[in-house]
Amino acid sequence: MLPDVLGNFGGLRLDAAVVSCTGSHYLLTPDGDRALCAELSERVGAPVRSAALAILDTARAVGAERLVLISPYEPWLTELSHAYWESAGLTVDRVVKIRAGARFSPYDVTTEELVAQVREAELPEDAALLFTGTGMFTFDALAELGRDSGHTLLTSNLASAWWARDTLGLPAEGPDAHPLLRRLAERTGTRAGAPGPGRDAAEPGRGAVPGRDAAVAVS
């Protein structure tokens, strides 16, 4: 299905694509996820990354080896997520389970609920927080949390944007970059667009490709 979707943009030739889904990719394991994305990259003729792999790239770029997982998932999916990051070599120190009211529902978590539950967890100031899942609204919450903490803040969507800019050679600290990307850039000595630990040199189509038109997120 993904090859069909990625090949269905008509005359719009892609520089890169992000598959904006994490849940199904947890089932693949990191190695299986890399194999799938390598196959998709080959077929599309441009680099393809899952949101989960983009998180790994971004975590490496900012030097995060340990995570606090901020998860709005049902417990079974949180466990799959936890296992994926651990299999990739990251240590999950703690899981903060985020609820929308009394239930788990990523799309229904409000900014106020998310901020309150993270603050109530009283996390260490040097912790890297991963807000997992592409469906939870995080921009406003991260802007609020970033004002009163020194935490490294990672999300599926933020990492996808980081990877896409990196692939296209656009610096994360550039004036057109979102403030949350610039905040991440402050935590790494490697600007997006320069070789760094998150890059795969052998990946097909790596880097901006003359004559192509866009990076796209596919969900």
Protein Blocks (a to p, Z undefined) as FASTA:
>chain_A
ZZmmmmmnojaccfbdcddbfklmmmnommlmmmmmmmmmmmnopacddfklmmmmmmmm
nopabdcdddfbdfklmmmmmmmmmmnopacfbdcdddehjaccfklpcfklmmmmmmmn
opafkbccddehjkbcfklmmmmmmmmccbdcddfklmmmmmmmmmnopafkbmkbcfkl
mmmmmmpcbdghiacfkbcfklghiajdehiabdcddZZ
